[in-house]
Amino acid sequence: MSNICSFFSRARILAVSGGILLSTLSAGGSISHATDRADVEKQFRVWLEQKIWPRAQAKGVSRRTYERSFAKVTLNWKLPDLTPPGSKPKTKRRKRQRQAEFGSPGKYFNAGSVNSATSIGRKMAARHKQTLAAIEAKTGVPGRTLLAIWGRESAYGRAKIPHNVFQVLGTKGFMSSRASYFAKELVAALIIAERRHVPAGAMKSSWAGALGQPQFMPSSFLSYAADGDGDGRADIWRSAADTLASIANYLDLHGWVAGRDWGFEVSVPSTISCSLEGPDQGRVIGDWQAMGITRISGRPFPKHELKGEGYLMMPAGRDGPAFIVTPNFYVQKAYNTSDLYALFVGHVGDRIQYGIKDFAGKWGKVGGLYRSDIAEMQRALIAQGHDVGGADGLPGYKTRRSIGRWQEANKRPATCFPKAGMKAALAR
């Protein structure tokens, strides 16, 4: 996952109550009594003092900031993916993940989420008109894109971001499967507190340690947070201007191309293979047009886009809308490594500014397979020489186009998306 963490689009892990956690740990032969938990709390304080304080001090964090940050912090035993000292890593959850269903991509664009993000986004566009114009003039990132990301990450600052970041990152840095990563982020959070962008007590995060309205991990804050209101601080918790400026700075530094769109919904003739999808198979948009790809709206591609590179993107293969996207689509994707996230952001931004409706292309009845089934298909494709991007059970563009190539090689209609009947056919 990137340094950005959206707890709306990615937080699908079930919350674990303290009682359930204790029984699970007990079954694994570890923490089973309150006295044991108290002992782990003591070990946590020692770890903070011996491991985190020296690293923070070396980065310029004062003892005063360190002590204030951890003054009332205890371990949060309700967080997922915890492995207390002396316990065995849990494997049951990983097994459930393998057996999780992969849903239809269309579910990501449910009417409630899209309509709410659009309607509130339009109000925010009017409220922050001058700020958005100033940011776009400086970075080239359009306001509609900033609004869509802000809406997706924290519902335009309306979502509750309840956790103490030092408790979250301290707990996960001390006893999670990615302890070294979270320990690094904990030190970064202390640096932020030292710089006094907000009081340490106001540094609220998601359960994964993502900060404020743009949902930056602390290391991303240090790299990309920006002062949008001119007060000398980057307060992404309480300032809309700082939030918008920070999102824009992130996109700008990840290569946003000023003046280009993110992409266009298109019609792809049956004569054009869906296996041409992917950011590594780009063509000048004028060439895609010459092949017969047209915009759904009936309008021509903008003249300034015709000489720029574009990429075919079909997130549900032939069973859903199709797009020609630009490099800016992949800059949006850098914010959250998901094609559907980047598509949602682009679509909602267009709805906010241009008043467009739903996608013209309809999402077909795809999905419903277990991830383990898709992974089995991926392994079969790998054995036949295809590059599917890894057998992770997720049908990314490499898997989709590999399915299309396999279908074409076997004289089947190319749909470029996994379906139940393919599993047995691929195994032959």
C-alpha angles and dihedrals in degrees: 000000000000123000088268114085121193111193090190098057100031110025098102097137115115115245112246120217120223092249095051091046091053093050091048092050090046090054088053092054098253137092109012107143136054089241090057091051090050089053091053089051088056091050089051092056090049090049091051091051098043102034110023104034095057091049092047093046090052088056093054100265112150123229088241092058091046094052094044092050094053100030095112100016121128130165116285103225093185095069118107127247098032123159109183118205111285096018129111120247110260118246103179094083091052089053090052089051091054089053096044116120119247105225130212113281087232091071089070088066099052113163095243095057095041096045094045093048089049100047095045090041091059091053090049091049089059094042095050099032097129094044092050092048092051092048093048091050090053101041106018091234110132119237093237090063093049091049093049093052092045089051094048095047102045109356090257092308094309097107120098112250097187110167132099102238093214091054093047097045092038092054095045093041090053101043119008134101089255096044097144092053094050092044088057090050090049091058089048089053090054090052089053090051090049090055090053100224085151133350111282090245091060094055095105121176144180120263087271095052099259112151134231132319098329091044097231120174108233094257089053090050090056091050103039114014111120139192106243101170099046099244094122096251135091101224104177091169101060108012122079090192092054091046093052093043091050094051090048092049090052092052093042093052090047091060109272109181109222115227096022126107123231094240149294135251108243145183113242114201118227088245090069114078118237086216088078088079123120145075090263093060099058125157134182106275089236088061092051087052092050089053089059104266111140136180115263090228091063091237119121121252110269110270093237090056097053095081094043124092119262135182133214112241122185109167094184097029112229089341097076147024119314129215144190104217131190131219087272089068089063091047087057088048090054088067089062118003097237130107090211092052092052090046092049091051093048093046096047091046090054091048091051095051105027103027094233120165132228122314112286092222113079125228110242129217098279131134127047093117122125115251088235089059092051090047089053090053089049092053090050091051091048089053088055092053101263124140105227096165094249136321096270099134093247119114101226123169093277091054093044095052092042088057088050092051091048090049092050092047089052095047093250126137105268111238099156096216132095118257132178098257093056094070095071093037092053091050093060 
